[in-house]
């Protein structure tokens, strides 16, 4: 989409060119680098588990990501969910949970709980195993959402 904006430039009037119109063409901004991209990695009857793939970071042999837990039912205005800071030692197939942030129905931050768990082996077919497939192995769902609110507004879709 291209927008054309016409303005009467004061500089034209002061330069003796009154009545002329300055026109500038603007293009929409590209998505911000590092913008969130939430992928559903697993579901239960009550919760969708999502990873922000653009938030995956690696440092010192540890890969970190944000894991959201979003209720699968509720109104579009109910933005309640939680986000956990997860750490993975990918080659050792280990994970641990870090700080958890809880969000209220209006989307505001409600509570932070600091966790300092040790790395543990990732059991097969567990939530951490599904998260590891996305965080460490590069798997992606077919559909993503820029924000948790967008996922909720889309009706909390059951299919990726």
VMD Tcl script that builds the backbone (N, CA, C; Angstrom):
set m [mol new atoms 480]
animate dup $m
set s [atomselect $m all]
$s set {name element resname resid chain x y z} {
  {N N UNK 1 A 0.844 -1.155 0.000}
  {CA C UNK 1 A 0.000 0.000 0.000}
  {C C UNK 1 A 0.898 1.229 0.000}
  {N N UNK 2 A 0.598 2.190 -0.832}
  {CA C UNK 2 A 1.346 3.442 -0.883}
  {C C UNK 2 A 0.388 4.567 -0.571}
  {N N UNK 3 A 0.786 5.441 0.309}
  {CA C UNK 3 A -0.028 6.575 0.703}
  {C C UNK 3 A 0.577 7.837 0.126}
  {N N UNK 4 A -0.251 8.710 -0.398}
  {CA C UNK 4 A 0.227 9.999 -0.872}
  {C C UNK 4 A -0.274 11.063 0.084}
  {N N UNK 5 A 0.609 11.904 0.539}
  {CA C UNK 5 A 0.245 12.947 1.473}
  {C C UNK 5 A 0.542 14.277 0.811}
  {N N UNK 6 A -0.478 15.146 0.726}
  {CA C UNK 6 A -0.294 16.483 0.172}
  {C C UNK 6 A -0.331 17.482 1.304}
  {N N UNK 7 A 0.655 18.352 1.319}
  {CA C UNK 7 A 0.721 19.385 2.347}
  {C C UNK 7 A 1.077 20.710 1.696}
  {N N UNK 8 A 0.549 21.776 2.285}
  {CA C UNK 8 A 0.929 23.115 1.833}
  {C C UNK 8 A 2.174 23.462 2.622}
  {N N UNK 9 A 3.280 23.488 1.993}
  {CA C UNK 9 A 4.541 23.722 2.694}
  {C C UNK 9 A 4.725 25.203 2.963}
  {N N UNK 10 A 4.958 25.524 4.226}
  {CA C UNK 10 A 5.200 26.912 4.601}
  {C C UNK 10 A 6.443 27.450 3.919}
  {N N UNK 11 A 7.405 26.586 3.708}
  {CA C UNK 11 A 8.634 27.049 3.073}
  {C C UNK 11 A 8.380 27.510 1.645}
  {N N UNK 12 A 7.382 26.906 0.981}
  {CA C UNK 12 A 7.053 27.349 -0.375}
  {C C UNK 12 A 6.472 28.760 -0.346}
  {N N UNK 13 A 5.612 29.009 0.656}
  {CA C UNK 13 A 4.995 30.327 0.766}
  {C C UNK 13 A 6.048 31.386 1.053}
  {N N UNK 14 A 6.979 31.077 1.927}
  {CA C UNK 14 A 8.006 32.068 2.261}
  {C C UNK 14 A 9.004 32.231 1.123}
  {N N UNK 15 A 9.071 31.260 0.227}
  {CA C UNK 15 A 9.999 31.360 -0.896}
  {C C UNK 15 A 9.337 32.023 -2.095}
  {N N UNK 16 A 8.121 32.566 -1.877}
  {CA C UNK 16 A 7.440 33.243 -2.974}
  {C C UNK 16 A 6.750 32.291 -3.924}
  {N N UNK 17 A 6.511 31.055 -3.508}
  {CA C UNK 17 A 5.870 30.062 -4.370}
  {C C UNK 17 A 4.518 29.662 -3.780}
  {N N UNK 18 A 3.756 30.658 -3.340}
  {CA C UNK 18 A 2.462 30.393 -2.741}
  {C C UNK 18 A 1.558 29.648 -3.714}
  {N N UNK 19 A 0.698 28.781 -3.129}
  {CA C UNK 19 A -0.260 28.057 -3.956}
  {C C UNK 19 A 0.276 26.747 -4.489}
  {N N UNK 20 A 1.563 26.491 -4.378}
  {CA C UNK 20 A 2.099 25.218 -4.819}
  {C C UNK 20 A 1.942 24.194 -3.707}
  {N N UNK 21 A 1.770 22.942 -4.085}
  {CA C UNK 21 A 1.556 21.870 -3.128}
  {C C UNK 21 A 2.758 20.935 -3.165}
  {N N UNK 22 A 3.275 20.626 -1.984}
  {CA C UNK 22 A 4.360 19.657 -1.901}
  {C C UNK 22 A 3.731 18.292 -1.659}
  {N N UNK 23 A 4.169 17.279 -2.379}
  {CA C UNK 23 A 3.632 15.930 -2.233}
  {C C UNK 23 A 4.760 14.984 -1.867}
  {N N UNK 24 A 4.473 14.103 -0.909}
  {CA C UNK 24 A 5.463 13.119 -0.490}
  {C C UNK 24 A 4.797 11.751 -0.494}
  {N N UNK 25 A 5.496 10.744 -0.986}
  {CA C UNK 25 A 4.975 9.382 -0.999}
  {C C UNK 25 A 5.571 8.615 0.164}
  {N N UNK 26 A 4.679 7.994 0.947}
  {CA C UNK 26 A 5.114 7.231 2.105}
  {C C UNK 26 A 4.750 5.769 1.910}
  {N N UNK 27 A 5.597 4.883 2.366}
  {CA C UNK 27 A 5.279 3.456 2.338}
  {C C UNK 27 A 5.186 2.963 3.773}
  {N N UNK 28 A 4.348 1.958 4.009}
  {CA C UNK 28 A 4.228 1.451 5.378}
  {C C UNK 28 A 5.554 0.900 5.879}
  {N N UNK 29 A 5.756 1.017 7.158}
  {CA C UNK 29 A 6.989 0.513 7.759}
  {C C UNK 29 A 7.022 -1.003 7.690}
  {N N UNK 30 A 8.204 -1.545 7.489}
  {CA C UNK 30 A 8.388 -2.999 7.518}
  {C C UNK 30 A 8.253 -3.464 8.959}
  {N N UNK 31 A 7.887 -4.724 9.159}
  {CA C UNK 31 A 7.811 -5.213 10.535}
  {C C UNK 31 A 9.138 -5.000 11.261}
  {N N UNK 32 A 9.043 -4.638 12.502}
  {CA C UNK 32 A 10.243 -4.363 13.289}
  {C C UNK 32 A 11.091 -5.625 13.410}
  {N N UNK 33 A 12.388 -5.443 13.304}
  {CA C UNK 33 A 13.295 -6.572 13.495}
  {C C UNK 33 A 13.087 -7.108 14.898}
  {N N UNK 34 A 13.009 -8.401 15.006}
  {CA C UNK 34 A 12.812 -9.002 16.309}
  {C C UNK 34 A 11.368 -9.014 16.771}
  {N N UNK 35 A 10.421 -8.658 15.892}
  {CA C UNK 35 A 9.013 -8.689 16.265}
  {C C UNK 35 A 8.623 -10.119 16.624}
  {N N UNK 36 A 7.690 -10.251 17.541}
  {CA C UNK 36 A 7.272 -11.581 17.995}
  {C C UNK 36 A 6.626 -12.383 16.877}
  {N N UNK 37 A 6.803 -13.690 16.951}
  {CA C UNK 37 A 6.165 -14.636 16.029}
  {C C UNK 37 A 5.840 -15.894 16.835}
  {N N UNK 38 A 4.614 -15.944 17.348}
  {CA C UNK 38 A 4.190 -17.018 18.242}
  {C C UNK 38 A 3.658 -18.205 17.460}
  {N N UNK 39 A 4.210 -19.393 17.734}
  {CA C UNK 39 A 3.786 -20.653 17.112}
  {C C UNK 39 A 3.219 -21.567 18.191}
  {N N UNK 40 A 2.086 -22.209 17.893}
  {CA C UNK 40 A 1.536 -23.210 18.805}
  {C C UNK 40 A 2.413 -24.453 18.694}
  {N N UNK 41 A 2.900 -24.936 19.844}
  {CA C UNK 41 A 3.759 -26.126 19.842}
  {C C UNK 41 A 3.049 -27.344 20.396}
  {N N UNK 42 A 1.992 -27.120 21.176}
  {CA C UNK 42 A 1.241 -28.226 21.761}
  {C C UNK 42 A -0.067 -27.678 22.297}
  {N N UNK 43 A -1.026 -28.587 22.531}
  {CA C UNK 43 A -2.333 -28.206 23.077}
  {C C UNK 43 A -2.807 -29.287 24.023}
  {N N UNK 44 A -3.569 -28.876 25.005}
  {CA C UNK 44 A -4.331 -29.811 25.826}
  {C C UNK 44 A -5.793 -29.383 25.680}
  {N N UNK 45 A -6.681 -30.008 26.408}
  {CA C UNK 45 A -8.095 -29.631 26.333}
  {C C UNK 45 A -8.323 -28.207 26.833}
  {N N UNK 46 A -7.440 -27.721 27.695}
  {CA C UNK 46 A -7.655 -26.412 28.312}
  {C C UNK 46 A -6.618 -25.348 27.968}
  {N N UNK 47 A -5.478 -25.744 27.387}
  {CA C UNK 47 A -4.370 -24.806 27.207}
  {C C UNK 47 A -3.675 -24.984 25.862}
  {N N UNK 48 A -3.361 -23.850 25.218}
  {CA C UNK 48 A -2.494 -23.844 24.035}
  {C C UNK 48 A -1.119 -23.381 24.507}
  {N N UNK 49 A -0.086 -24.086 24.072}
  {CA C UNK 49 A 1.293 -23.760 24.446}
  {C C UNK 49 A 1.969 -23.180 23.213}
  {N N UNK 50 A 2.554 -21.997 23.357}
  {CA C UNK 50 A 3.105 -21.271 22.221}
  {C C UNK 50 A 4.526 -20.803 22.516}
  {N N UNK 51 A 5.351 -20.772 21.470}
  {CA C UNK 51 A 6.740 -20.287 21.576}
  {C C UNK 51 A 6.893 -19.083 20.641}
  {N N UNK 52 A 7.567 -18.036 21.133}
  {CA C UNK 52 A 7.926 -16.895 20.287}
  {C C UNK 52 A 9.236 -17.243 19.586}
  {N N UNK 53 A 9.153 -17.675 18.323}
  {CA C UNK 53 A 10.354 -18.144 17.616}
  {C C UNK 53 A 11.337 -17.010 17.311}
  {N N UNK 54 A 10.848 -15.779 17.224}
  {CA C UNK 54 A 11.772 -14.664 16.988}
  {C C UNK 54 A 12.484 -14.231 18.259}
  {N N UNK 55 A 12.061 -14.781 19.399}
  {CA C UNK 55 A 12.705 -14.461 20.665}
  {C C UNK 55 A 13.729 -15.497 21.096}
  {N N UNK 56 A 13.962 -16.517 20.263}
  {CA C UNK 56 A 14.929 -17.561 20.604}
  {C C UNK 56 A 16.339 -16.968 20.572}
  {N N UNK 57 A 17.090 -17.194 21.649}
  {CA C UNK 57 A 18.447 -16.664 21.764}
  {C C UNK 57 A 19.397 -17.773 22.205}
  {N N UNK 58 A 20.651 -17.689 21.747}
  {CA C UNK 58 A 21.684 -18.653 22.135}
  {C C UNK 58 A 22.863 -17.904 22.727}
  {N N UNK 59 A 23.357 -18.438 23.858}
  {CA C UNK 59 A 24.550 -17.851 24.470}
  {C C UNK 59 A 25.162 -18.884 25.403}
  {N N UNK 60 A 26.445 -19.129 25.229}
  {CA C UNK 60 A 27.176 -20.010 26.117}
  {C C UNK 60 A 26.620 -21.425 26.201}
  {N N UNK 61 A 26.153 -21.956 25.094}
  {CA C UNK 61 A 25.630 -23.320 25.083}
  {C C UNK 61 A 24.211 -23.464 25.602}
  {N N UNK 62 A 23.578 -22.342 25.914}
  {CA C UNK 62 A 22.199 -22.364 26.401}
  {C C UNK 62 A 21.324 -21.593 25.425}
  {N N UNK 63 A 20.192 -22.192 25.068}
  {CA C UNK 63 A 19.227 -21.570 24.173}
  {C C UNK 63 A 18.000 -21.206 24.991}
  {N N UNK 64 A 17.561 -19.958 24.887}
  {CA C UNK 64 A 16.413 -19.496 25.659}
  {C C UNK 64 A 15.262 -19.104 24.746}
  {N N UNK 65 A 14.047 -19.210 25.290}
  {CA C UNK 65 A 12.843 -18.838 24.550}
  {C C UNK 65 A 11.728 -18.553 25.535}
  {N N UNK 66 A 10.691 -17.887 25.042}
  {CA C UNK 66 A 9.496 -17.634 25.837}
  {C C UNK 66 A 8.431 -18.654 25.468}
  {N N UNK 67 A 7.838 -19.271 26.479}
  {CA C UNK 67 A 6.761 -20.246 26.299}
  {C C UNK 67 A 5.502 -19.672 26.933}
  {N N UNK 68 A 4.457 -19.480 26.123}
  {CA C UNK 68 A 3.189 -18.957 26.634}
  {C C UNK 68 A 2.208 -20.100 26.859}
  {N N UNK 69 A 1.430 -19.967 27.909}
  {CA C UNK 69 A 0.321 -20.870 28.202}
  {C C UNK 69 A -0.948 -20.040 28.097}
  {N N UNK 70 A -1.788 -20.380 27.110}
  {CA C UNK 70 A -2.984 -19.586 26.828}
  {C C UNK 70 A -4.214 -20.486 26.945}
  {N N UNK 71 A -5.214 -20.087 27.747}
  {CA C UNK 71 A -6.433 -20.889 27.828}
  {C C UNK 71 A -7.063 -21.061 26.440}
  {N N UNK 72 A -7.577 -22.261 26.166}
  {CA C UNK 72 A -8.169 -22.533 24.841}
  {C C UNK 72 A -9.615 -22.080 24.744}
  {N N UNK 73 A -10.207 -21.660 25.858}
  {CA C UNK 73 A -11.568 -21.137 25.835}
  {C C UNK 73 A -11.589 -19.788 26.528}
  {N N UNK 74 A -12.596 -19.014 26.218}
  {CA C UNK 74 A -12.747 -17.696 26.820}
  {C C UNK 74 A -13.160 -16.694 25.773}
  {N N UNK 75 A -13.586 -15.542 26.233}
  {CA C UNK 75 A -14.013 -14.489 25.313}
  {C C UNK 75 A -12.803 -13.832 24.652}
  {N N UNK 76 A -13.058 -13.154 23.553}
  {CA C UNK 76 A -11.977 -12.461 22.838}
  {C C UNK 76 A -11.404 -11.320 23.670}
  {N N UNK 77 A -12.161 -10.847 24.648}
  {CA C UNK 77 A -11.659 -9.752 25.491}
  {C C UNK 77 A -10.830 -10.259 26.674}
  {N N UNK 78 A -10.834 -11.579 26.919}
  {CA C UNK 78 A -10.067 -12.151 28.026}
  {C C UNK 78 A -8.663 -12.477 27.551}
  {N N UNK 79 A -7.713 -11.637 27.913}
  {CA C UNK 79 A -6.325 -11.775 27.471}
  {C C UNK 79 A -5.449 -12.495 28.507}
  {N N UNK 80 A -6.052 -13.172 29.472}
  {CA C UNK 80 A -5.251 -13.822 30.502}
  {C C UNK 80 A -4.416 -14.960 29.915}
  {N N UNK 81 A -3.179 -15.032 30.355}
  {CA C UNK 81 A -2.243 -16.067 29.941}
  {C C UNK 81 A -0.994 -15.948 30.816}
  {N N UNK 82 A -0.071 -16.858 30.647}
  {CA C UNK 82 A 1.209 -16.751 31.348}
  {C C UNK 82 A 2.333 -16.970 30.356}
  {N N UNK 83 A 3.501 -16.454 30.690}
  {CA C UNK 83 A 4.694 -16.623 29.862}
  {C C UNK 83 A 5.831 -17.076 30.775}
  {N N UNK 84 A 6.503 -18.141 30.375}
  {CA C UNK 84 A 7.624 -18.685 31.134}
  {C C UNK 84 A 8.903 -18.543 30.329}
  {N N UNK 85 A 9.957 -18.072 30.976}
  {CA C UNK 85 A 11.275 -18.027 30.354}
  {C C UNK 85 A 11.864 -19.438 30.439}
  {N N UNK 86 A 12.083 -20.068 29.289}
  {CA C UNK 86 A 12.606 -21.435 29.235}
  {C C UNK 86 A 14.057 -21.413 28.770}
  {N N UNK 87 A 14.852 -22.339 29.311}
  {CA C UNK 87 A 16.241 -22.517 28.890}
  {C C UNK 87 A 16.445 -23.967 28.478}
  {N N UNK 88 A 17.230 -24.156 27.427}
  {CA C UNK 88 A 17.506 -25.495 26.902}
  {C C UNK 88 A 19.001 -25.676 26.711}
  {N N UNK 89 A 19.481 -26.853 27.062}
  {CA C UNK 89 A 20.800 -27.305 26.647}
  {C C UNK 89 A 20.481 -28.327 25.558}
  {N N UNK 90 A 20.433 -27.843 24.329}
  {CA C UNK 90 A 19.897 -28.625 23.213}
  {C C UNK 90 A 20.609 -29.954 23.013}
  {N N UNK 91 A 21.932 -29.943 22.922}
  {CA C UNK 91 A 22.657 -31.188 22.642}
  {C C UNK 91 A 22.542 -32.192 23.787}
  {N N UNK 92 A 22.373 -31.713 25.014}
  {CA C UNK 92 A 22.217 -32.601 26.173}
  {C C UNK 92 A 20.757 -33.012 26.380}
  {N N UNK 93 A 19.849 -32.446 25.581}
  {CA C UNK 93 A 18.407 -32.716 25.693}
  {C C UNK 93 A 17.913 -32.459 27.111}
  {N N UNK 94 A 18.238 -31.243 27.606}
  {CA C UNK 94 A 17.822 -30.826 28.937}
  {C C UNK 94 A 17.128 -29.470 28.870}
  {N N UNK 95 A 16.238 -29.220 29.834}
  {CA C UNK 95 A 15.543 -27.940 29.905}
  {C C UNK 95 A 15.316 -27.540 31.352}
  {N N UNK 96 A 14.980 -26.274 31.524}
  {CA C UNK 96 A 14.566 -25.783 32.840}
  {C C UNK 96 A 13.680 -24.558 32.651}
  {N N UNK 97 A 12.800 -24.369 33.620}
  {CA C UNK 97 A 11.906 -23.207 33.621}
  {C C UNK 97 A 12.542 -22.087 34.407}
  {N N UNK 98 A 12.317 -20.878 33.936}
  {CA C UNK 98 A 12.793 -19.694 34.638}
  {C C UNK 98 A 11.615 -18.867 35.110}
  {N N UNK 99 A 11.770 -17.577 35.084}
  {CA C UNK 99 A 10.742 -16.664 35.570}
  {C C UNK 99 A 9.413 -16.878 34.841}
  {N N UNK 100 A 8.327 -16.812 35.606}
  {CA C UNK 100 A 6.984 -16.906 35.041}
  {C C UNK 100 A 6.282 -15.573 35.240}
  {N N UNK 101 A 5.588 -15.131 34.193}
  {CA C UNK 101 A 4.846 -13.869 34.254}
  {C C UNK 101 A 3.387 -14.190 33.961}
  {N N UNK 102 A 2.508 -13.731 34.843}
  {CA C UNK 102 A 1.074 -13.960 34.687}
  {C C UNK 102 A 0.401 -12.659 34.268}
  {N N UNK 103 A -0.496 -12.772 33.276}
  {CA C UNK 103 A -1.214 -11.613 32.757}
  {C C UNK 103 A -2.695 -11.737 33.078}
  {N N UNK 104 A -3.298 -10.625 33.473}
  {CA C UNK 104 A -4.701 -10.539 33.849}
  {C C UNK 104 A -5.596 -10.553 32.611}
  {N N UNK 105 A -6.915 -10.703 32.792}
  {CA C UNK 105 A -7.833 -10.692 31.647}
  {C C UNK 105 A -7.736 -9.444 30.769}
  {N N UNK 106 A -7.315 -8.305 31.340}
  {CA C UNK 106 A -7.170 -7.097 30.518}
  {C C UNK 106 A -5.811 -7.034 29.824}
  {N N UNK 107 A -4.959 -8.057 30.023}
  {CA C UNK 107 A -3.655 -8.116 29.378}
  {C C UNK 107 A -2.536 -7.476 30.174}
  {N N UNK 108 A -2.873 -6.854 31.294}
  {CA C UNK 108 A -1.829 -6.218 32.110}
  {C C UNK 108 A -1.083 -7.274 32.922}
  {N N UNK 109 A 0.167 -6.960 33.228}
  {CA C UNK 109 A 0.962 -7.881 34.028}
  {C C UNK 109 A 0.382 -7.945 35.431}
  {N N UNK 110 A 0.203 -9.181 35.904}
  {CA C UNK 110 A -0.419 -9.393 37.198}
  {C C UNK 110 A 0.586 -9.821 38.268}
  {N N UNK 111 A 1.509 -10.715 37.883}
  {CA C UNK 111 A 2.439 -11.256 38.867}
  {C C UNK 111 A 3.658 -11.843 38.163}
  {N N UNK 112 A 4.808 -11.763 38.848}
  {CA C UNK 112 A 6.036 -12.410 38.384}
  {C C UNK 112 A 6.504 -13.367 39.469}
  {N N UNK 113 A 6.862 -14.565 39.051}
  {CA C UNK 113 A 7.386 -15.551 39.990}
  {C C UNK 113 A 8.766 -15.953 39.493}
  {N N UNK 114 A 9.753 -15.734 40.327}
  {CA C UNK 114 A 11.124 -16.073 39.973}
  {C C UNK 114 A 11.370 -17.547 40.281}
  {N N UNK 115 A 11.869 -18.275 39.319}
  {CA C UNK 115 A 12.197 -19.694 39.490}
  {C C UNK 115 A 13.667 -19.894 39.170}
  {N N UNK 116 A 14.305 -20.745 39.909}
  {CA C UNK 116 A 15.708 -21.054 39.664}
  {C C UNK 116 A 15.891 -22.569 39.690}
  {N N UNK 117 A 15.214 -23.239 38.772}
  {CA C UNK 117 A 15.287 -24.694 38.704}
  {C C UNK 117 A 16.586 -25.130 38.041}
  {N N UNK 118 A 16.975 -26.368 38.283}
  {CA C UNK 118 A 18.132 -26.957 37.632}
  {C C UNK 118 A 17.714 -27.564 36.298}
  {N N UNK 119 A 18.684 -27.740 35.401}
  {CA C UNK 119 A 18.399 -28.428 34.144}
  {C C UNK 119 A 18.040 -29.880 34.451}
  {N N UNK 120 A 17.046 -30.380 33.713}
  {CA C UNK 120 A 16.629 -31.778 33.839}
  {C C UNK 120 A 16.479 -32.375 32.456}
  {N N UNK 121 A 16.622 -33.705 32.363}
  {CA C UNK 121 A 16.424 -34.407 31.091}
  {C C UNK 121 A 15.001 -34.178 30.602}
  {N N UNK 122 A 14.854 -34.055 29.293}
  {CA C UNK 122 A 13.543 -33.821 28.692}
  {C C UNK 122 A 12.892 -35.174 28.378}
  {N N UNK 123 A 11.759 -35.488 29.028}
  {CA C UNK 123 A 11.062 -36.748 28.734}
  {C C UNK 123 A 10.450 -36.729 27.330}
  {N N UNK 124 A 10.424 -37.876 26.677}
  {CA C UNK 124 A 9.822 -37.994 25.342}
  {C C UNK 124 A 8.340 -37.626 25.405}
  {N N UNK 125 A 7.860 -36.971 24.368}
  {CA C UNK 125 A 6.455 -36.581 24.206}
  {C C UNK 125 A 5.929 -35.659 25.299}
  {N N UNK 126 A 6.807 -34.988 26.003}
  {CA C UNK 126 A 6.397 -34.008 27.017}
  {C C UNK 126 A 6.277 -32.629 26.371}
  {N N UNK 127 A 5.721 -31.675 27.112}
  {CA C UNK 127 A 5.661 -30.299 26.625}
  {C C UNK 127 A 7.062 -29.798 26.299}
  {N N UNK 128 A 8.026 -30.058 27.175}
  {CA C UNK 128 A 9.388 -29.596 26.918}
  {C C UNK 128 A 9.981 -30.249 25.675}
  {N N UNK 129 A 9.583 -31.485 25.373}
  {CA C UNK 129 A 10.049 -32.166 24.163}
  {C C UNK 129 A 9.509 -31.464 22.924}
  {N N UNK 130 A 8.227 -31.088 22.959}
  {CA C UNK 130 A 7.634 -30.357 21.827}
  {C C UNK 130 A 8.264 -28.970 21.694}
  {N N UNK 131 A 8.505 -28.325 22.823}
  {CA C UNK 131 A 9.141 -27.004 22.791}
  {C C UNK 131 A 10.567 -27.104 22.254}
  {N N UNK 132 A 11.307 -28.145 22.666}
  {CA C UNK 132 A 12.672 -28.353 22.180}
  {C C UNK 132 A 12.693 -28.509 20.663}
  {N N UNK 133 A 11.689 -29.190 20.101}
  {CA C UNK 133 A 11.631 -29.375 18.650}
  {C C UNK 133 A 11.574 -28.030 17.926}
  {N N UNK 134 A 10.912 -27.061 18.522}
  {CA C UNK 134 A 10.819 -25.722 17.927}
  {C C UNK 134 A 12.076 -24.912 18.239}
  {N N UNK 135 A 12.459 -24.891 19.505}
  {CA C UNK 135 A 13.560 -24.035 19.953}
  {C C UNK 135 A 14.914 -24.527 19.452}
  {N N UNK 136 A 15.159 -25.820 19.543}
  {CA C UNK 136 A 16.482 -26.364 19.212}
  {C C UNK 136 A 16.572 -26.927 17.795}
  {N N UNK 137 A 15.473 -27.523 17.321}
  {CA C UNK 137 A 15.514 -28.243 16.053}
  {C C UNK 137 A 14.911 -27.475 14.887}
  {N N UNK 138 A 14.348 -26.292 15.155}
  {CA C UNK 138 A 13.846 -25.435 14.083}
  {C C UNK 138 A 12.492 -25.802 13.516}
  {N N UNK 139 A 11.753 -26.694 14.158}
  {CA C UNK 139 A 10.412 -27.024 13.656}
  {C C UNK 139 A 9.492 -25.821 13.842}
  {N N UNK 140 A 8.514 -25.686 12.952}
  {CA C UNK 140 A 7.563 -24.581 13.008}
  {C C UNK 140 A 6.173 -25.093 12.674}
  {N N UNK 141 A 5.166 -24.469 13.275}
  {CA C UNK 141 A 3.792 -24.766 12.892}
  {C C UNK 141 A 3.492 -24.001 11.606}
  {N N UNK 142 A 2.402 -24.353 10.940}
  {CA C UNK 142 A 2.094 -23.729 9.650}
  {C C UNK 142 A 1.525 -22.323 9.796}
  {N N UNK 143 A 1.125 -21.958 11.014}
  {CA C UNK 143 A 0.522 -20.648 11.227}
  {C C UNK 143 A 1.155 -20.010 12.452}
  {N N UNK 144 A 1.363 -18.705 12.400}
  {CA C UNK 144 A 1.933 -17.995 13.543}
  {C C UNK 144 A 1.115 -16.731 13.805}
  {N N UNK 145 A 1.366 -16.127 14.949}
  {CA C UNK 145 A 0.622 -14.939 15.376}
  {C C UNK 145 A 1.618 -13.903 15.884}
  {N N UNK 146 A 1.433 -12.629 15.519}
  {CA C UNK 146 A 2.362 -11.587 15.968}
  {C C UNK 146 A 2.309 -11.358 17.477}
  {N N UNK 147 A 1.154 -11.614 18.084}
  {CA C UNK 147 A 1.005 -11.429 19.524}
  {C C UNK 147 A 0.080 -12.510 20.072}
  {N N UNK 148 A 0.115 -12.700 21.374}
  {CA C UNK 148 A -0.827 -13.599 22.029}
  {C C UNK 148 A -2.244 -13.058 21.832}
  {N N UNK 149 A -2.400 -11.744 21.911}
  {CA C UNK 149 A -3.712 -11.123 21.712}
  {C C UNK 149 A -4.276 -11.462 20.333}
  {N N UNK 150 A -3.424 -11.531 19.309}
  {CA C UNK 150 A -3.885 -11.897 17.965}
  {C C UNK 150 A -4.386 -13.337 17.928}
  {N N UNK 151 A -3.705 -14.235 18.627}
  {CA C UNK 151 A -4.152 -15.623 18.726}
  {C C UNK 151 A -5.525 -15.686 19.400}
  {N N UNK 152 A -5.683 -14.949 20.488}
  {CA C UNK 152 A -6.954 -14.921 21.205}
  {C C UNK 152 A -8.045 -14.321 20.326}
  {N N UNK 153 A -7.740 -13.209 19.656}
  {CA C UNK 153 A -8.729 -12.546 18.784}
  {C C UNK 153 A -9.133 -13.425 17.608}
  {N N UNK 154 A -8.229 -14.321 17.185}
  {CA C UNK 154 A -8.535 -15.233 16.076}
  {C C UNK 154 A -9.437 -16.376 16.530}
  {N N UNK 155 A -9.834 -16.371 17.801}
  {CA C UNK 155 A -10.709 -17.410 18.313}
  {C C UNK 155 A -9.991 -18.575 18.941}
  {N N UNK 156 A -8.691 -18.399 19.244}
  {CA C UNK 156 A -7.874 -19.460 19.856}
  {C C UNK 156 A -7.938 -20.730 19.001}
  {N N UNK 157 A -7.558 -20.616 17.724}
  {CA C UNK 157 A -7.739 -21.724 16.771}
  {C C UNK 157 A -7.146 -23.042 17.246}
  {N N UNK 158 A -7.885 -24.114 16.983}
  {CA C UNK 158 A -7.446 -25.456 17.378}
  {C C UNK 158 A -6.435 -26.033 16.402}
  {N N UNK 159 A -6.427 -25.548 15.196}
  {CA C UNK 159 A -5.495 -26.089 14.181}
  {C C UNK 159 A -4.439 -25.049 13.868}
  {N N UNK 160 A -3.251 -25.561 13.560}
  {CA C UNK 160 A -2.138 -24.670 13.204}
  {C C UNK 160 A -2.261 -24.320 11.762}
}
mol reanalyze $m
mol bondsrecalc $m
mol representation Tube
mol addrep $m
